[in-house]
């Protein structure tokens, strides 16, 4: 059975990651960051139709979930995708898929009334 990875009680890393991924703006930001490597927040702001505060709020959520890491150079902040966090998300989906192919106890229940 698939199990969510718990890092430190009460934090559940798998839940944190999926919550962060459950927003279309954050998905778009993460996709752009992953595709371009370290990317300056200024480039994200110039490419997207969202305000700077809105982008920053979503980047902070991605950072707290561990999906992106940051590096500061002067006044600029560069974001990179975190492959380890993506692996946590992938691992859970892979476990779910394996569970689908595992025989379940309910497949072999005796008829009612026996």
Secondary structure, DSSP 4 states (H G I P E B T S, - for coil): ---PPEEETTEEHHHHHHHHHSSHHHHHHHHHHHHHSSEEHHHHHHHSSS-HHHHHHHHHHHHHTTSEEEEEETTEEEEEE-HHHHHHHHHHHHHHHHHHTS--GGGGPPPTT-
